[in-house]
Amino acid sequence: MNAYPACCDLAELMVWDRVLTDEEAIEVRAYFQGRYNYLKE
C-alpha cells in the first residue's frame, strides 16, 4: 500500500458506490498527496 498518515483529522471525504480498482486507488492517493501534501519529512 502506498498510503501515509495525514497531519489532520479529515481533509476531504470521497465516497464511491463500488470498490475502486488498484489503479484508481493509487490515483486517489496521489490526488490527496498532491492536494494536501500530507507526508511531511
mmCIF file as gemmi writes it, N, C-alpha and C atoms, coordinates in Angstrom:
data_model
loop_
_atom_site.group_PDB
_atom_site.id
_atom_site.type_symbol
_atom_site.label_atom_id
_atom_site.label_alt_id
_atom_site.label_comp_id
_atom_site.label_asym_id
_atom_site.label_entity_id
_atom_site.label_seq_id
_atom_site.pdbx_PDB_ins_code
_atom_site.Cartn_x
_atom_site.Cartn_y
_atom_site.Cartn_z
_atom_site.occupancy
_atom_site.B_iso_or_equiv
_atom_site.pdbx_formal_charge
_atom_site.auth_seq_id
_atom_site.auth_asym_id
_atom_site.pdbx_PDB_model_num
ATOM 1 N N . MET Axp A 1 ? 0.839 -1.194 0 1 0 ? 1 A 1
ATOM 2 C CA . MET Axp A 1 ? 0 0 0 1 0 ? 1 A 1
ATOM 3 C C . MET Axp A 1 ? 0.875 1.244 0 1 0 ? 1 A 1
ATOM 4 N N . ASN Axp A 2 ? 0.462 2.241 -0.671 1 0 ? 2 A 1
ATOM 5 C CA . ASN Axp A 2 ? 1.232 3.486 -0.693 1 0 ? 2 A 1
ATOM 6 C C . ASN Axp A 2 ? 0.455 4.594 0.003 1 0 ? 2 A 1
ATOM 7 N N . ALA Axp A 3 ? -0.069 4.289 1.17 1 0 ? 3 A 1
ATOM 8 C CA . ALA Axp A 3 ? -0.817 5.276 1.948 1 0 ? 3 A 1
ATOM 9 C C . ALA Axp A 3 ? 0.068 5.772 3.097 1 0 ? 3 A 1
ATOM 10 N N . TYR Axp A 4 ? -0.133 7.022 3.471 1 0 ? 4 A 1
ATOM 11 C CA . TYR Axp A 4 ? 0.646 7.632 4.532 1 0 ? 4 A 1
ATOM 12 C C . TYR Axp A 4 ? -0.286 8.305 5.523 1 0 ? 4 A 1
ATOM 13 N N . PRO Axp A 5 ? 0.135 8.448 6.782 1 0 ? 5 A 1
ATOM 14 C CA . PRO Axp A 5 ? -0.71 9.137 7.76 1 0 ? 5 A 1
ATOM 15 C C . PRO Axp A 5 ? -0.846 10.621 7.434 1 0 ? 5 A 1
ATOM 16 N N . ALA Axp A 6 ? -2.002 11.155 7.7 1 0 ? 6 A 1
ATOM 17 C CA . ALA Axp A 6 ? -2.249 12.576 7.46 1 0 ? 6 A 1
ATOM 18 C C . ALA Axp A 6 ? -1.944 13.385 8.716 1 0 ? 6 A 1
ATOM 19 N N . CYS Axp A 7 ? -1.688 14.661 8.53 1 0 ? 7 A 1
ATOM 20 C CA . CYS Axp A 7 ? -1.43 15.575 9.65 1 0 ? 7 A 1
ATOM 21 C C . CYS Axp A 7 ? -2.707 16.314 10.034 1 0 ? 7 A 1
ATOM 22 N N . CYS Axp A 8 ? -3.845 15.71 9.779 1 0 ? 8 A 1
ATOM 23 C CA . CYS Axp A 8 ? -5.117 16.339 10.108 1 0 ? 8 A 1
ATOM 24 C C . CYS Axp A 8 ? -6.139 15.245 10.417 1 0 ? 8 A 1
ATOM 25 N N . ASP Axp A 9 ? -7.282 15.636 10.989 1 0 ? 9 A 1
ATOM 26 C CA . ASP Axp A 9 ? -8.322 14.659 11.299 1 0 ? 9 A 1
ATOM 27 C C . ASP Axp A 9 ? -9.042 14.196 10.044 1 0 ? 9 A 1
ATOM 28 N N . LEU Axp A 10 ? -9.496 15.132 9.217 1 0 ? 10 A 1
ATOM 29 C CA . LEU Axp A 10 ? -10.187 14.798 7.976 1 0 ? 10 A 1
ATOM 30 C C . LEU Axp A 10 ? -10.08 15.977 7.025 1 0 ? 10 A 1
ATOM 31 N N . ALA Axp A 11 ? -9.374 15.789 5.93 1 0 ? 11 A 1
ATOM 32 C CA . ALA Axp A 11 ? -9.194 16.872 4.97 1 0 ? 11 A 1
ATOM 33 C C . ALA Axp A 11 ? -10.321 16.899 3.956 1 0 ? 11 A 1
ATOM 34 N N . GLU Axp A 12 ? -10.743 15.737 3.511 1 0 ? 12 A 1
ATOM 35 C CA . GLU Axp A 12 ? -11.748 15.63 2.459 1 0 ? 12 A 1
ATOM 36 C C . GLU Axp A 12 ? -12.303 14.218 2.5 1 0 ? 12 A 1
ATOM 37 N N . LEU Axp A 13 ? -13.536 14.068 2.086 1 0 ? 13 A 1
ATOM 38 C CA . LEU Axp A 13 ? -14.171 12.749 2.079 1 0 ? 13 A 1
ATOM 39 C C . LEU Axp A 13 ? -14.727 12.481 0.694 1 0 ? 13 A 1
ATOM 40 N N . MET Axp A 14 ? -14.366 11.33 0.143 1 0 ? 14 A 1
ATOM 41 C CA . MET Axp A 14 ? -14.89 10.906 -1.162 1 0 ? 14 A 1
ATOM 42 C C . MET Axp A 14 ? -15.586 9.566 -0.963 1 0 ? 14 A 1
ATOM 43 N N . VAL Axp A 15 ? -16.713 9.385 -1.626 1 0 ? 15 A 1
ATOM 44 C CA . VAL Axp A 15 ? -17.483 8.149 -1.486 1 0 ? 15 A 1
ATOM 45 C C . VAL Axp A 15 ? -17.807 7.607 -2.875 1 0 ? 15 A 1
ATOM 46 N N . TRP Axp A 16 ? -17.544 6.338 -3.078 1 0 ? 16 A 1
ATOM 47 C CA . TRP Axp A 16 ? -17.894 5.663 -4.323 1 0 ? 16 A 1
ATOM 48 C C . TRP Axp A 16 ? -18.943 4.596 -4.03 1 0 ? 16 A 1
ATOM 49 N N . ASP Axp A 17 ? -19.705 4.23 -5.049 1 0 ? 17 A 1
ATOM 50 C CA . ASP Axp A 17 ? -20.716 3.185 -4.875 1 0 ? 17 A 1
ATOM 51 C C . ASP Axp A 17 ? -20.202 1.834 -5.375 1 0 ? 17 A 1
ATOM 52 N N . ARG Axp A 18 ? -18.891 1.716 -5.45 1 0 ? 18 A 1
ATOM 53 C CA . ARG Axp A 18 ? -18.262 0.471 -5.877 1 0 ? 18 A 1
ATOM 54 C C . ARG Axp A 18 ? -16.845 0.43 -5.318 1 0 ? 18 A 1
ATOM 55 N N . VAL Axp A 19 ? -16.223 -0.723 -5.406 1 0 ? 19 A 1
ATOM 56 C CA . VAL Axp A 19 ? -14.829 -0.863 -4.985 1 0 ? 19 A 1
ATOM 57 C C . VAL Axp A 19 ? -13.947 -0.329 -6.106 1 0 ? 19 A 1
ATOM 58 N N . LEU Axp A 20 ? -12.96 0.477 -5.735 1 0 ? 20 A 1
ATOM 59 C CA . LEU Axp A 20 ? -12.032 1.019 -6.72 1 0 ? 20 A 1
ATOM 60 C C . LEU Axp A 20 ? -11.047 -0.055 -7.174 1 0 ? 20 A 1
ATOM 61 N N . THR Axp A 21 ? -10.617 0.054 -8.418 1 0 ? 21 A 1
ATOM 62 C CA . THR Axp A 21 ? -9.546 -0.821 -8.887 1 0 ? 21 A 1
ATOM 63 C C . THR Axp A 21 ? -8.249 -0.38 -8.212 1 0 ? 21 A 1
ATOM 64 N N . ASP Axp A 22 ? -7.24 -1.215 -8.285 1 0 ? 22 A 1
ATOM 65 C CA . ASP Axp A 22 ? -5.941 -0.854 -7.7 1 0 ? 22 A 1
ATOM 66 C C . ASP Axp A 22 ? -5.412 0.429 -8.327 1 0 ? 22 A 1
ATOM 67 N N . GLU Axp A 23 ? -5.565 0.559 -9.639 1 0 ? 23 A 1
ATOM 68 C CA . GLU Axp A 23 ? -5.08 1.753 -10.334 1 0 ? 23 A 1
ATOM 69 C C . GLU Axp A 23 ? -5.832 2.997 -9.879 1 0 ? 23 A 1
ATOM 70 N N . GLU Axp A 24 ? -7.141 2.888 -9.712 1 0 ? 24 A 1
ATOM 71 C CA . GLU Axp A 24 ? -7.935 4.028 -9.251 1 0 ? 24 A 1
ATOM 72 C C . GLU Axp A 24 ? -7.544 4.418 -7.835 1 0 ? 24 A 1
ATOM 73 N N . ALA Axp A 25 ? -7.31 3.444 -6.978 1 0 ? 25 A 1
ATOM 74 C CA . ALA Axp A 25 ? -6.918 3.725 -5.595 1 0 ? 25 A 1
ATOM 75 C C . ALA Axp A 25 ? -5.579 4.463 -5.558 1 0 ? 25 A 1
ATOM 76 N N . ILE Axp A 26 ? -4.656 4.06 -6.417 1 0 ? 26 A 1
ATOM 77 C CA . ILE Axp A 26 ? -3.356 4.741 -6.498 1 0 ? 26 A 1
ATOM 78 C C . ILE Axp A 26 ? -3.552 6.181 -6.944 1 0 ? 26 A 1
ATOM 79 N N . GLU Axp A 27 ? -4.426 6.407 -7.916 1 0 ? 27 A 1
ATOM 80 C CA . GLU Axp A 27 ? -4.706 7.766 -8.388 1 0 ? 27 A 1
ATOM 81 C C . GLU Axp A 27 ? -5.328 8.626 -7.294 1 0 ? 27 A 1
ATOM 82 N N . VAL Axp A 28 ? -6.221 8.054 -6.502 1 0 ? 28 A 1
ATOM 83 C CA . VAL Axp A 28 ? -6.855 8.809 -5.413 1 0 ? 28 A 1
ATOM 84 C C . VAL Axp A 28 ? -5.817 9.186 -4.364 1 0 ? 28 A 1
ATOM 85 N N . ARG Axp A 29 ? -4.948 8.247 -3.995 1 0 ? 29 A 1
ATOM 86 C CA . ARG Axp A 29 ? -3.9 8.561 -3.016 1 0 ? 29 A 1
ATOM 87 C C . ARG Axp A 29 ? -2.96 9.634 -3.564 1 0 ? 29 A 1
ATOM 88 N N . ALA Axp A 30 ? -2.642 9.577 -4.848 1 0 ? 30 A 1
ATOM 89 C CA . ALA Axp A 30 ? -1.782 10.6 -5.459 1 0 ? 30 A 1
ATOM 90 C C . ALA Axp A 30 ? -2.479 11.958 -5.444 1 0 ? 30 A 1
ATOM 91 N N . TYR Axp A 31 ? -3.793 11.968 -5.678 1 0 ? 31 A 1
ATOM 92 C CA . TYR Axp A 31 ? -4.569 13.216 -5.626 1 0 ? 31 A 1
ATOM 93 C C . TYR Axp A 31 ? -4.454 13.841 -4.235 1 0 ? 31 A 1
ATOM 94 N N . PHE Axp A 32 ? -4.671 13.04 -3.192 1 0 ? 32 A 1
ATOM 95 C CA . PHE Axp A 32 ? -4.6 13.584 -1.829 1 0 ? 32 A 1
ATOM 96 C C . PHE Axp A 32 ? -3.188 14.063 -1.509 1 0 ? 32 A 1
ATOM 97 N N . GLN Axp A 33 ? -2.18 13.316 -1.935 1 0 ? 33 A 1
ATOM 98 C CA . GLN Axp A 33 ? -0.796 13.742 -1.681 1 0 ? 33 A 1
ATOM 99 C C . GLN Axp A 33 ? -0.521 15.076 -2.359 1 0 ? 33 A 1
ATOM 100 N N . GLY Axp A 34 ? -0.934 15.212 -3.6 1 0 ? 34 A 1
ATOM 101 C CA . GLY Axp A 34 ? -0.702 16.456 -4.323 1 0 ? 34 A 1
ATOM 102 C C . GLY Axp A 34 ? -1.492 17.619 -3.776 1 0 ? 34 A 1
ATOM 103 N N . ARG Axp A 35 ? -2.704 17.357 -3.351 1 0 ? 35 A 1
ATOM 104 C CA . ARG Axp A 35 ? -3.576 18.434 -2.876 1 0 ? 35 A 1
ATOM 105 C C . ARG Axp A 35 ? -3.219 18.892 -1.465 1 0 ? 35 A 1
ATOM 106 N N . TYR Axp A 36 ? -2.918 17.95 -0.586 1 0 ? 36 A 1
ATOM 107 C CA . TYR Axp A 36 ? -2.716 18.291 0.829 1 0 ? 36 A 1
ATOM 108 C C . TYR Axp A 36 ? -1.282 18.11 1.308 1 0 ? 36 A 1
ATOM 109 N N . ASN Axp A 37 ? -0.421 17.505 0.498 1 0 ? 37 A 1
ATOM 110 C CA . ASN Axp A 37 ? 0.976 17.293 0.865 1 0 ? 37 A 1
ATOM 111 C C . ASN Axp A 37 ? 1.092 16.819 2.305 1 0 ? 37 A 1
ATOM 112 N N . TYR Axp A 38 ? 0.394 15.724 2.603 1 0 ? 38 A 1
ATOM 113 C CA . TYR Axp A 38 ? 0.313 15.289 3.999 1 0 ? 38 A 1
ATOM 114 C C . TYR Axp A 38 ? 1.532 14.494 4.464 1 0 ? 38 A 1
ATOM 115 N N . LEU Axp A 39 ? 2.447 14.159 3.591 1 0 ? 39 A 1
ATOM 116 C CA . LEU Axp A 39 ? 3.66 13.462 4.021 1 0 ? 39 A 1
ATOM 117 C C . LEU Axp A 39 ? 4.751 14.502 4.252 1 0 ? 39 A 1
ATOM 118 N N . LYS Axp A 40 ? 4.968 14.844 5.503 1 0 ? 40 A 1
ATOM 119 C CA . LYS Axp A 40 ? 5.969 15.856 5.864 1 0 ? 40 A 1
ATOM 120 C C . LYS Axp A 40 ? 7.228 15.144 6.32 1 0 ? 40 A 1
ATOM 121 N N . GLU Axp A 41 ? 8.343 15.428 5.667 1 0 ? 41 A 1
ATOM 122 C CA . GLU Axp A 41 ? 9.62 14.822 6.079 1 0 ? 41 A 1
ATOM 123 C C . GLU Axp A 41 ? 10.61 15.899 6.387 1 0 ? 41 A 1
